Amino acid sequence: MLTVEQLAKKFDMAILNQDTQEAAIREACKTAKEYNLAALYTHYVDPI
């Protein structure tokens, strides 16, 4: 049986809104790190 920590490594997280702000991505990174998730996917476009 998997522990909670082992199970968390099986999940990923995604923020795919095209209008996502950098602050929201940074917060999601903190959450992903806190829960030791496998990956975090974003759709961030640097405004020119």
N, C-alpha and C positions, 0 to 999 in steps of 0.2 A: 504494500500500500504506500502511496506517495504521501510525503509530508506536505504541509501547506506551502512551504518554501519551494519544494520540488514542483508542486503543481503550478505555482505562480510563474515559473520559468517556461511553462508551456503556453502561456497567454501573451498576446500582443495588444497594443493599443493604437488607435488611429485617430488623427484629427485631419479630416479631408476637406473641410470648408475652404473655398478659395479665398475668402476674406479673413482668414485666421491671422490674428496679430501675433507678433513675436512674443509678447508677454504670456499669451495663452500656451504657446509652444514650450516656453521655458517652464511654466507651471506643470505641463504634462510630462516634461522630462523629469522633474522632481518626483512626480507621482510614480512614474515608471521605475525610477531608481529606488524609491522607497519600497515598492512592492516587488522589486527584482524581476520585472517583466522581461520577456524574451526580446521584445522589439517595440519601437515607437515609430509610426509612419506619419508623415505630415505632407501637406501640399502647400508649401510656403513659397511665394514668389517675391523676391526682393524688388520693391518699387523703385523704378528708375526716375 
